[in-house]
Amino acid sequence: MTDNLLLTFNAGSSTVKIGIFKVDGDRPERIGKALVDFGTYPLTLHLKEGPEQFELPLKGEAGGDLAELMDEVFRELNKHFDLNAVTSAGHRIVHGGDVFDGPVELTAETIAKVQSLTELAPLHQPQALRMIRAIRHLRPALFQTGSFDTTFHATQADLVRRLAIPRAYHDQGIKRYGFHGLSYRYVAGALVREAPDIANGKVVIAHLGSGASLCAIENGESRDSSMGFSTLDGIPMATRPGWLDPGVVLHFLGPLGKSVEEVEDMLYHKSGLLGVSGLSGDTRELIADGGSQAQEAIDLFALRIAGEVGRLASTVGGLDALVFTAGIGENQPEVRKRIAERLLWLGVELDTAANHSNALKISTPAARVAVYVIPTDEERMIAEECLAILNSQP
């Protein structure tokens, strides 16, 4: 089994991230990672193999069914890894709706069910489907699985998932689902290893990246989350607004005469930190800039996150720990500091030196709420779920 390889695919709207894992028994070990950014031209395969990094130019394009591009990507990867040893592939799929409650083998039947959920995630679901079909075209016999961002939140109570709209629409599937579930599942598991005395308590995890959300967990299970029906909801993000009064959308569509397409583009790509600052959706650039609009964007980010921590704490009836994860959460002490300053009333107090060094535990000994920084690993979660399904085959 030591020579078997497993690939993971995380296909976003503008990138595809590929994980390369060696399978030793029932445990995947990462041996490489790759990224193709569809927003750059010509396309380049960014590959990391151990300590070495490679920039490999690609001739293909990101349009169409991706089969031709992925064929080229596979040829490049095969120069570094023996892709003949690949026995399985796992995919991240954003939406599982109420159809899936865990990872599944991707068969013609389950792929059709994934496609049926496209209306619930019109920007993300098609990307995953394109990748799944491209890999099926290149490797028809390859065992493939799908891991869903929504299924971790299936443990939330119906009351939490309900929107205050006519019941008939709720019954049609218009409800709060929650996202970033692969990240939350991984961090919840890591918390068991790193802080077992806290792991079964009342915990809020803040997944802060270009897409960002928070999740309240209790006994390791999701109880509430900031994202609801779509990935637009919750806290402000790099280019998405987070919570927005529905009246604003009606105003855009009515008096301002915007089309649905224009509003959709604005909400997904031109709002959030980018919209407020007029400069960038990257918190590193905003902090470095120091201008008033840039600082306002960061302060709004911190304000909304702190408010959401309080709301989530009310759902689970208290707060034992706050965990920061993902690109911003793991690496930006200034953002964590601004959030924590707004949560002093709740018992959040950071140790300045520990926060500055991105230590595992960054709260002071006297703080009522323990605060941790735990790196997430969605690709490893996909790999572990894929391997579990593969090993359960008769």
QUILIN-V831008 format. One record per residue. N is the residue number from 1. RES is the residue in three letters. BURIAL is I if it has 16 or more other C-alpha atoms within 10 Angstrom, else O. Layout:
n=N res=RES burial=BURIAL
n=N res=RES burial=BURIAL
//
This chain:
n=1 res=MET burial=O
n=2 res=THR burial=O
n=3 res=ASP burial=O
n=4 res=ASN burial=I
n=5 res=LEU burial=I
n=6 res=LEU burial=I
n=7 res=LEU burial=I
n=8 res=THR burial=I
n=9 res=PHE burial=I
n=10 res=ASN burial=I
n=11 res=ALA burial=I
n=12 res=GLY burial=I
n=13 res=SER burial=O
n=14 res=SER burial=O
n=15 res=THR burial=I
n=16 res=VAL burial=I
n=17 res=LYS burial=I
n=18 res=ILE burial=I
n=19 res=GLY burial=I
n=20 res=ILE burial=I
n=21 res=PHE burial=I
n=22 res=LYS burial=I
n=23 res=VAL burial=I
n=24 res=ASP burial=O
n=25 res=GLY burial=O
n=26 res=ASP burial=O
n=27 res=ARG burial=O
n=28 res=PRO burial=I
n=29 res=GLU burial=I
n=30 res=ARG burial=I
n=31 res=ILE burial=O
n=32 res=GLY burial=I
n=33 res=LYS burial=I
n=34 res=ALA burial=I
n=35 res=LEU burial=I
n=36 res=VAL burial=I
n=37 res=ASP burial=I
n=38 res=PHE burial=I
n=39 res=GLY burial=O
n=40 res=THR burial=O
n=41 res=TYR burial=O
n=42 res=PRO burial=O
n=43 res=LEU burial=I
n=44 res=THR burial=I
n=45 res=LEU burial=I
n=46 res=HIS burial=I
n=47 res=LEU burial=I
n=48 res=LYS burial=I
n=49 res=GLU burial=O
n=50 res=GLY burial=O
n=51 res=PRO burial=O
n=52 res=GLU burial=O
n=53 res=GLN burial=O
n=54 res=PHE burial=O
n=55 res=GLU burial=O
n=56 res=LEU burial=O
n=57 res=PRO burial=O
n=58 res=LEU burial=I
n=59 res=LYS burial=O
n=60 res=GLY burial=I
n=61 res=GLU burial=O
n=62 res=ALA burial=I
n=63 res=GLY burial=O
n=64 res=GLY burial=O
n=65 res=ASP burial=I
n=66 res=LEU burial=I
n=67 res=ALA burial=I
n=68 res=GLU burial=I
n=69 res=LEU burial=I
n=70 res=MET burial=I
n=71 res=ASP burial=I
n=72 res=GLU burial=I
n=73 res=VAL burial=I
n=74 res=PHE burial=O
n=75 res=ARG burial=O
n=76 res=GLU burial=I
n=77 res=LEU burial=I
n=78 res=ASN burial=O
n=79 res=LYS burial=O
n=80 res=HIS burial=O
n=81 res=PHE burial=I
n=82 res=ASP burial=O
n=83 res=LEU burial=I
n=84 res=ASN burial=O
n=85 res=ALA burial=O
n=86 res=VAL burial=I
n=87 res=THR burial=I
n=88 res=SER burial=I
n=89 res=ALA burial=I
n=90 res=GLY burial=I
n=91 res=HIS burial=I
n=92 res=ARG burial=I
n=93 res=ILE burial=I
n=94 res=VAL burial=I
n=95 res=HIS burial=I
n=96 res=GLY burial=I
n=97 res=GLY burial=I
n=98 res=ASP burial=O
n=99 res=VAL burial=O
n=100 res=PHE burial=I
n=101 res=ASP burial=I
n=102 res=GLY burial=O
n=103 res=PRO burial=I
n=104 res=VAL burial=I
n=105 res=GLU burial=I
n=106 res=LEU burial=I
n=107 res=THR burial=O
n=108 res=ALA burial=O
n=109 res=GLU burial=O
n=110 res=THR burial=I
n=111 res=ILE burial=I
n=112 res=ALA burial=O
n=113 res=LYS burial=I
n=114 res=VAL burial=I
n=115 res=GLN burial=O
n=116 res=SER burial=O
n=117 res=LEU burial=I
n=118 res=THR burial=I
n=119 res=GLU burial=O
n=120 res=LEU burial=I
n=121 res=ALA burial=I
n=122 res=PRO burial=O
n=123 res=LEU burial=O
n=124 res=HIS burial=I
n=125 res=GLN burial=I
n=126 res=PRO burial=I
n=127 res=GLN burial=I
n=128 res=ALA burial=I
n=129 res=LEU burial=I
n=130 res=ARG burial=I
n=131 res=MET burial=I
n=132 res=ILE burial=I
n=133 res=ARG burial=I
n=134 res=ALA burial=I
n=135 res=ILE burial=I
n=136 res=ARG burial=I
n=137 res=HIS burial=I
n=138 res=LEU burial=O
n=139 res=ARG burial=O
n=140 res=PRO burial=O
n=141 res=ALA burial=O
n=142 res=LEU burial=O
n=143 res=PHE burial=I
n=144 res=GLN burial=I
n=145 res=THR burial=I
n=146 res=GLY burial=I
n=147 res=SER burial=I
n=148 res=PHE burial=I
n=149 res=ASP burial=I
n=150 res=THR burial=I
n=151 res=THR burial=I
n=152 res=PHE burial=I
n=153 res=HIS burial=I
n=154 res=ALA burial=I
n=155 res=THR burial=O
n=156 res=GLN burial=I
n=157 res=ALA burial=O
n=158 res=ASP burial=O
n=159 res=LEU burial=O
n=160 res=VAL burial=O
n=161 res=ARG burial=I
n=162 res=ARG burial=I
n=163 res=LEU burial=I
n=164 res=ALA burial=O
n=165 res=ILE burial=O
n=166 res=PRO burial=O
n=167 res=ARG burial=O
n=168 res=ALA burial=O
n=169 res=TYR burial=O
n=170 res=HIS burial=O
n=171 res=ASP burial=O
n=172 res=GLN burial=O
n=173 res=GLY burial=O
n=174 res=ILE burial=I
n=175 res=LYS burial=I
n=176 res=ARG burial=I
n=177 res=TYR burial=I
n=178 res=GLY burial=I
n=179 res=PHE burial=I
n=180 res=HIS burial=I
n=181 res=GLY burial=I
n=182 res=LEU burial=I
n=183 res=SER burial=I
n=184 res=TYR burial=I
n=185 res=ARG burial=I
n=186 res=TYR burial=I
n=187 res=VAL burial=I
n=188 res=ALA burial=I
n=189 res=GLY burial=O
n=190 res=ALA burial=I
n=191 res=LEU burial=I
n=192 res=VAL burial=O
n=193 res=ARG burial=O
n=194 res=GLU burial=I
n=195 res=ALA burial=O
n=196 res=PRO burial=O
n=197 res=ASP burial=O
n=198 res=ILE burial=I
n=199 res=ALA burial=I
n=200 res=ASN burial=I
n=201 res=GLY burial=I
n=202 res=LYS burial=I
n=203 res=VAL burial=I
n=204 res=VAL burial=I
n=205 res=ILE burial=I
n=206 res=ALA burial=I
n=207 res=HIS burial=I
n=208 res=LEU burial=I
n=209 res=GLY burial=I
n=210 res=SER burial=I
n=211 res=GLY burial=I
n=212 res=ALA burial=I
n=213 res=SER burial=I
n=214 res=LEU burial=I
n=215 res=CYS burial=I
n=216 res=ALA burial=I
n=217 res=ILE burial=I
n=218 res=GLU burial=I
n=219 res=ASN burial=O
n=220 res=GLY burial=I
n=221 res=GLU burial=I
n=222 res=SER burial=I
n=223 res=ARG burial=I
n=224 res=ASP burial=I
n=225 res=SER burial=I
n=226 res=SER burial=I
n=227 res=MET burial=I
n=228 res=GLY burial=I
n=229 res=PHE burial=I
n=230 res=SER burial=I
n=231 res=THR burial=I
n=232 res=LEU burial=I
n=233 res=ASP burial=I
n=234 res=GLY burial=I
n=235 res=ILE burial=I
n=236 res=PRO burial=I
n=237 res=MET burial=I
n=238 res=ALA burial=I
n=239 res=THR burial=I
n=240 res=ARG burial=I
n=241 res=PRO burial=I
n=242 res=GLY burial=I
n=243 res=TRP burial=O
n=244 res=LEU burial=O
n=245 res=ASP burial=O
n=246 res=PRO burial=O
n=247 res=GLY burial=O
n=248 res=VAL burial=O
n=249 res=VAL burial=I
n=250 res=LEU burial=O
n=251 res=HIS burial=O
n=252 res=PHE burial=O
n=253 res=LEU burial=O
n=254 res=GLY burial=O
n=255 res=PRO burial=O
n=256 res=LEU burial=O
n=257 res=GLY burial=O
n=258 res=LYS burial=O
n=259 res=SER burial=O
n=260 res=VAL burial=O
n=261 res=GLU burial=O
n=262 res=GLU burial=O
n=263 res=VAL burial=I
n=264 res=GLU burial=O
n=265 res=ASP burial=O
n=266 res=MET burial=I
n=267 res=LEU burial=I
n=268 res=TYR burial=I
n=269 res=HIS burial=I
n=270 res=LYS burial=I
n=271 res=SER burial=I
n=272 res=GLY burial=I
n=273 res=LEU burial=I
n=274 res=LEU burial=I
n=275 res=GLY burial=I
n=276 res=VAL burial=I
n=277 res=SER burial=I
n=278 res=GLY burial=O
n=279 res=LEU burial=I
n=280 res=SER burial=I
n=281 res=GLY burial=I
n=282 res=ASP burial=I
n=283 res=THR burial=I
n=284 res=ARG burial=O
n=285 res=GLU burial=O
n=286 res=LEU burial=I
n=287 res=ILE burial=I
n=288 res=ALA burial=O
n=289 res=ASP burial=O
n=290 res=GLY burial=O
n=291 res=GLY burial=O
n=292 res=SER burial=O
n=293 res=GLN burial=I
n=294 res=ALA burial=I
n=295 res=GLN burial=I
n=296 res=GLU burial=I
n=297 res=ALA burial=I
n=298 res=ILE burial=I
n=299 res=ASP burial=O
n=300 res=LEU burial=I
n=301 res=PHE burial=I
n=302 res=ALA burial=I
n=303 res=LEU burial=I
n=304 res=ARG burial=I
n=305 res=ILE burial=I
n=306 res=ALA burial=I
n=307 res=GLY burial=O
n=308 res=GLU burial=I
n=309 res=VAL burial=I
n=310 res=GLY burial=I
n=311 res=ARG burial=I
n=312 res=LEU burial=I
n=313 res=ALA burial=I
n=314 res=SER burial=O
n=315 res=THR burial=I
n=316 res=VAL burial=I
n=317 res=GLY burial=O
n=318 res=GLY burial=I
n=319 res=LEU burial=I
n=320 res=ASP burial=I
n=321 res=ALA burial=I
n=322 res=LEU burial=I
n=323 res=VAL burial=I
n=324 res=PHE burial=I
n=325 res=THR burial=I
n=326 res=ALA burial=I
n=327 res=GLY burial=I
n=328 res=ILE burial=I
n=329 res=GLY burial=I
n=330 res=GLU burial=I
n=331 res=ASN burial=I
n=332 res=GLN burial=I
n=333 res=PRO burial=I
n=334 res=GLU burial=I
n=335 res=VAL burial=I
n=336 res=ARG burial=I
n=337 res=LYS burial=I
n=338 res=ARG burial=I
n=339 res=ILE burial=I
n=340 res=ALA burial=I
n=341 res=GLU burial=O
n=342 res=ARG burial=I
n=343 res=LEU burial=I
n=344 res=LEU burial=O
n=345 res=TRP burial=O
n=346 res=LEU burial=I
n=347 res=GLY burial=I
n=348 res=VAL burial=I
n=349 res=GLU burial=I
n=350 res=LEU burial=I
n=351 res=ASP burial=I
n=352 res=THR burial=O
n=353 res=ALA burial=O
n=354 res=ALA burial=I
n=355 res=ASN burial=I
n=356 res=HIS burial=I
n=357 res=SER burial=O
n=358 res=ASN burial=I
n=359 res=ALA burial=I
n=360 res=LEU burial=I
n=361 res=LYS burial=I
n=362 res=ILE burial=I
n=363 res=SER burial=I
n=364 res=THR burial=I
n=365 res=PRO burial=O
n=366 res=ALA burial=O
n=367 res=ALA burial=O
n=368 res=ARG burial=I
n=369 res=VAL burial=I
n=370 res=ALA burial=I
n=371 res=VAL burial=I
n=372 res=TYR burial=I
n=373 res=VAL burial=I
n=374 res=ILE burial=I
n=375 res=PRO burial=I
n=376 res=THR burial=I
n=377 res=ASP burial=I
n=378 res=GLU burial=I
n=379 res=GLU burial=I
n=380 res=ARG burial=I
n=381 res=MET burial=I
n=382 res=ILE burial=I
n=383 res=ALA burial=I
n=384 res=GLU burial=I
n=385 res=GLU burial=I
n=386 res=CYS burial=I
n=387 res=LEU burial=I
n=388 res=ALA burial=O
n=389 res=ILE burial=O
n=390 res=LEU burial=I
n=391 res=ASN burial=O
n=392 res=SER burial=O
n=393 res=GLN burial=O
n=394 res=PRO burial=O
//
